[in-house]
Amino acid sequence: MPGYVLIEPIQEENINGFIVTESNVEKQLKGKVIGVGSETINEWGTKISTEIKEGDIVAYRHYGHDDFNFEGKDYKICRFLDITLKIND
């Protein structure tokens, strides 16, 4: 889907040295990118793309995404703009 990313939430509390506590973020704020849609064009005609790719670990906003379950796994679909941080290995 153009302009969107498919994410599998990660339940870990420690990713690559970053410790995320419940006091400063909502649950399931981070996840692994499973799929990336093509670029999209906003209402002003500006192209919106992302450097996020499949396999990246990202942090995303706790609102603005859709939740769904497929074959027993939970996933999130969110807009490119809702990705707040790419966590590199």
Secondary structure in CASP SS format (residue, H / E / C, confidence):
PFRMAT SS
TARGET T0000
AUTHOR 0000-0000-0000
METHOD secondary structure of the structure
MODEL  1
M C 1.00
P C 1.00
G C 1.00
Y E 1.00
V E 1.00
L E 1.00
I E 1.00
E E 1.00
P E 1.00
I C 1.00
Q C 1.00
E C 1.00
E C 1.00
N E 1.00
I E 1.00
N C 1.00
G C 1.00
F E 1.00
I E 1.00
V C 1.00
T C 1.00
E C 1.00
S C 1.00
N C 1.00
V C 1.00
E C 1.00
K C 1.00
Q C 1.00
L C 1.00
K E 1.00
G E 1.00
K E 1.00
V E 1.00
I E 1.00
G E 1.00
V E 1.00
G C 1.00
S C 1.00
E C 1.00
T E 1.00
I E 1.00
N C 1.00
E C 1.00
W C 1.00
G C 1.00
T C 1.00
K E 1.00
I E 1.00
S C 1.00
T C 1.00
E C 1.00
I C 1.00
K C 1.00
E C 1.00
G C 1.00
D C 1.00
I E 1.00
V E 1.00
A E 1.00
Y E 1.00
R C 1.00
H C 1.00
Y C 1.00
G C 1.00
H E 1.00
D E 1.00
D E 1.00
F E 1.00
N E 1.00
F E 1.00
E C 1.00
G C 1.00
K E 1.00
D E 1.00
Y E 1.00
K E 1.00
I E 1.00
C E 1.00
R E 1.00
F H 1.00
L H 1.00
D H 1.00
I E 1.00
T E 1.00
L E 1.00
K E 1.00
I E 1.00
N C 1.00
D C 1.00
END
